[in-house]
């Protein structure tokens, strides 16, 4: 009887938490707040896992963990390996899930957010049922999800950063005025198509070389990895076009026309001042795209 009561309590608790966490995702107005809380929740789970790991190690100092991996100075126990694998699993799968939730939020279909959330919770419930009957099978399914998410991660990460920048930059600029003022003579841009060694939707820094008559340089913005560069020829003429959702820097390299998009973080006056300092022409038109480009402006 006690076991049945405990199972019923767990089920009701799970149902209540599911409803509480799902309801804000049903509407496009409250979904951004729910997504922010979900990201915080994912990081909180990682912190809890690390605290549990450290507490367990401190409580049993006499028990030396069996080393699983030994490579020079690296020695890793099986528990530590599982904890690291679990953290990567949470980060990668949650990043992929966040991307599709964000796309559902951008899509102007009223009930798509609620439908996506119902499918998400149904899948989670199905995995819990499978885990209750066969933890091994549930682990295999989770590994399949992880491998698929890992394959898509780089592609999705670039687009998540792109959409998040384009949507949130203007909002942050209004809420925090210093964000609307450029600190350096540079622009953070995203290439629409593949450019040099950079895949489409890569986050790049557009600057000009320090030498006289130097060309334009596109640099990666990663600070923890070696930064790759793509140098444009000195006589490349760049032109900034204003858009409805985002702005763009257009230029021609060889026989191919390229487009670098950037957010509406700066107002027209600030952007014009920045363009003058960088030596880039700013058009006076509001939108200078043909129908095909206008359809792809947010693509």
C-alpha positions in Angstrom: 0.0 0.0 0.0 2.8 2.3 0.9 4.5 1.6 -2.5 1.3 2.3 -4.4 0.8 5.6 -2.4 4.4 6.6 -3.2 4.0 5.9 -6.9 0.8 7.9 -7.0 2.5 10.8 -5.2 5.4 10.7 -7.7 3.0 10.6 -10.7 0.9 13.5 -9.3 4.1 15.6 -8.6 5.3 14.9 -12.1 1.9 15.8 -13.6 1.9 19.1 -11.6 5.4 20.0 -12.6 4.6 19.2 -16.2 1.6 21.5 -16.2 3.4 24.3 -14.5 6.4 24.2 -16.9 4.2 23.7 -20.0 1.5 26.3 -19.7 3.8 29.3 -20.3 5.0 27.6 -23.5 1.5 27.5 -25.0 1.4 31.2 -26.0 4.0 33.3 -27.9 3.8 36.1 -25.3 4.9 34.0 -22.4 7.1 31.5 -24.2 10.3 33.6 -24.2 10.2 33.8 -20.4 9.6 30.0 -20.2 12.5 29.3 -22.5 14.8 31.5 -20.4 13.7 29.6 -17.3 14.3 26.3 -19.1 17.9 27.4 -19.9 18.5 28.3 -16.3 17.0 25.0 -15.2 19.4 23.1 -17.5 22.4 24.9 -16.0 21.0 24.4 -12.5 20.8 20.6 -13.2 24.5 20.6 -14.2 25.5 22.5 -11.0 23.5 20.1 -8.9 25.2 17.1 -10.5 28.6 18.7 -9.8 27.7 19.4 -6.2 26.5 15.9 -5.7 29.7 14.5 -7.2 31.9 16.8 -5.0 29.9 16.0 -1.9 30.1 12.3 -2.5 33.8 12.5 -2.9 34.2 14.5 0.3 32.1 12.1 2.3 34.1 9.0 1.4 37.8 10.2 1.3 39.1 6.7 2.1 37.5 5.1 -1.0 39.9 5.7 -3.9 38.0 5.6 -7.2 39.2 3.1 -9.8 40.9 4.9 -12.6 39.2 4.2 -15.9 41.3 6.4 -18.2 45.0 7.2 -17.8 46.7 9.4 -20.4 49.8 11.0 -19.0 48.7 13.4 -16.2 45.0 12.6 -16.9 43.4 10.0 -14.6 39.6 9.7 -14.7 37.3 7.5 -12.7 34.3 5.8 -14.2 31.9 8.0 -12.1 33.7 11.2 -13.2 33.5 10.0 -16.9 29.7 9.4 -16.5 29.2 12.8 -14.9 31.0 14.6 -17.8 29.1 12.5 -20.3 25.8 13.5 -18.6 26.7 17.2 -18.7 27.5 17.0 -22.4 24.3 15.1 -23.0 22.2 17.8 -21.2 23.9 20.7 -23.0 23.8 19.4 -26.5 20.3 17.9 -26.4 18.9 21.0 -24.7 20.6 23.3 -27.3 19.0 21.4 -30.2 15.6 21.4 -28.4 15.9 25.1 -27.8 16.6 25.8 -31.5 13.4 24.1 -32.6 11.4 25.7 -29.9 12.7 29.1 -31.0 11.8 28.3 -34.6 8.3 27.4 -33.5 8.0 30.7 -31.6 9.1 32.6 -34.7 6.5 30.9 -36.9 3.3 33.0 -36.9 1.0 29.9 -36.5 -1.0 30.4 -33.3 -1.1 26.9 -31.9 2.2 25.6 -33.1 3.9 26.3 -29.8 1.3 24.4 -27.8 1.5 21.5 -30.3 5.3 21.4 -30.1 5.2 21.4 -26.3 2.6 18.6 -26.2 4.8 16.5 -28.4 7.8 17.3 -26.3 6.1 16.2 -23.0 4.6 13.1 -24.7 8.1 12.1 -25.8 9.5 12.7 -22.2 6.7 10.6 -20.7 7.3 7.8 -23.2 11.0 7.7 -22.3 10.1 7.6 -18.6 7.8 4.6 -19.2 10.5 2.9 -21.2 13.0 3.6 -18.4 10.7 2.1 -15.8 10.5 -1.2 -17.7 14.0 -1.3 -19.3 16.7 1.2 -18.3 19.0 -0.4 -20.9 16.6 0.3 -23.7 16.0 3.8 -22.5 19.8 4.4 -22.4 20.2 3.2 -26.0 17.4 5.5 -27.1 19.0 8.4 -25.3 22.4 7.6 -27.0 20.6 7.7 -30.4 19.1 11.1 -29.6 22.5 12.3 -28.4 24.3 11.2 -31.5 21.7 12.8 -33.8 21.9 16.0 -31.7 25.7 15.9 -31.8 25.7 15.7 -35.6 23.3 18.7 -35.9 24.9 20.7 -33.1 27.3 22.8 -35.1 24.7 23.7 -37.7 22.1 24.5 -35.1 24.4 26.4 -32.8 25.3 28.9 -35.6 21.6 29.5 -36.4 20.6 29.7 -32.8 23.2 32.4 -32.3 22.1 34.2 -35.4 18.3 34.2 -34.6 19.0 35.1 -31.0 21.2 38.0 -32.0 18.8 39.4 -34.5 15.8 39.2 -32.2 17.3 40.1 -28.9 19.9 42.8 -29.8 17.3 45.5 -30.5 15.5 44.6 -27.3 18.7 44.8 -25.2 19.6 48.1 -26.9 16.3 49.6 -25.6 16.5 48.1 -22.1 20.2 48.9 -21.7 21.3 52.1 -23.6 25.1 51.4 -23.5 24.4 48.3 -25.6 23.2 50.6 -28.4 26.6 52.5 -28.5 29.5 50.9 -30.5 32.6 50.5 -28.4 35.0 49.8 -31.3 35.1 50.5 -35.0 33.7 47.0 -35.9 30.5 45.3 -36.9 29.3 41.9 -35.7 28.0 40.2 -38.8 26.7 36.9 -40.1 27.5 35.7 -43.6 24.3 34.6 -45.4 26.1 32.0 -47.5 29.5 30.2 -47.3 32.4 32.6 -47.5 36.0 31.5 -47.6 36.5 29.0 -44.7 33.4 30.2 -42.9 30.1 28.2 -43.1 26.8 30.1 -43.6 25.5 31.9 -40.5 28.9 32.2 -38.8 29.3 35.0 -36.3 32.1 37.2 -37.6 33.8 40.5 -36.7 34.1 42.9 -39.6 37.1 45.3 -39.2 39.6 47.1 -41.4 43.3 46.3 -41.4 45.6 48.7 -39.5 48.0 49.3 -42.4 47.4 52.0 -44.9 45.2 50.9 -47.9 44.6 47.6 -46.1 41.6 45.5 -47.0 38.7 44.4 -44.9 39.1 41.5 -42.5 36.5 39.0 -41.3 37.4 37.4 -38.0 35.8 34.7 -35.9 34.6 35.9 -32.6 35.6 32.8 -30.6 38.0 33.7 -27.8 38.7 30.2 -26.7 39.8 28.9 -30.1 42.3 30.1 -32.7 40.7 32.8 -34.8 40.5 32.2 -38.5 40.4 35.2 -40.8 39.2 36.0 -44.3 40.8 39.0 -45.9 39.0 40.9 -48.6 40.9 42.7 -51.3 41.7 46.4 -50.6 39.5 47.7 -53.5 36.4 45.9 -52.2 33.5 48.4 -51.9 31.2 47.7 -49.0 27.8 49.2 -48.8 25.4 49.1 -45.8 21.7 48.6 -46.5 18.9 49.2 -44.0 16.3 46.4 -43.6 13.0 45.9 -41.8 14.2 43.1 -39.5 18.0 43.3 -39.9 20.6 45.4 -41.8 23.1 44.1 -44.3 26.6 44.8 -45.7 26.8 43.9 -49.4 29.9 43.6 -51.5 31.1 41.8 -54.6 34.1 39.5 -54.5 35.1 38.3 -57.9 31.9 37.5 -59.8 29.9 36.6 -56.7 27.7 39.0 -54.7 28.0 38.5 -50.9 25.7 39.6 -48.1 26.6 40.0 -44.4 23.7 40.6 -42.1 23.7 42.3 -38.7 21.1 43.2 -36.2 19.2 46.5 -35.7 21.2 47.1 -32.5 22.1 50.7 -33.5 19.7 53.3 -34.7 20.2 55.0 -38.0 22.1 58.0 -36.6 24.5 55.8 -34.6 24.9 53.4 -37.5 25.7 56.3 -39.9 28.4 57.6 -37.5 29.9 54.1 -37.2 29.8 53.6 -40.9 31.6 56.9 -41.5 34.4 55.9 -39.1 34.8 52.5 -40.7 34.7 54.0 -44.2 31.6 52.1 -45.4 28.9 53.7 -47.5 25.4 53.8 -45.9 22.5 53.9 -48.4 19.7 56.3 -47.8 17.0 53.8 -48.8 15.1 51.8 -46.2 15.2 48.5 -48.1 17.3 47.8 -51.2 16.4 44.1 -51.7 14.6 42.5 -54.6 11.7 40.1 -53.8 13.9 37.0 -53.5 16.3 38.8 -51.1 13.5 40.2 -49.1 12.0 36.7 -48.6 15.5 35.5 -47.5 16.2 38.4 -45.2 15.5 36.3 -42.1 16.4 33.0 -43.7 
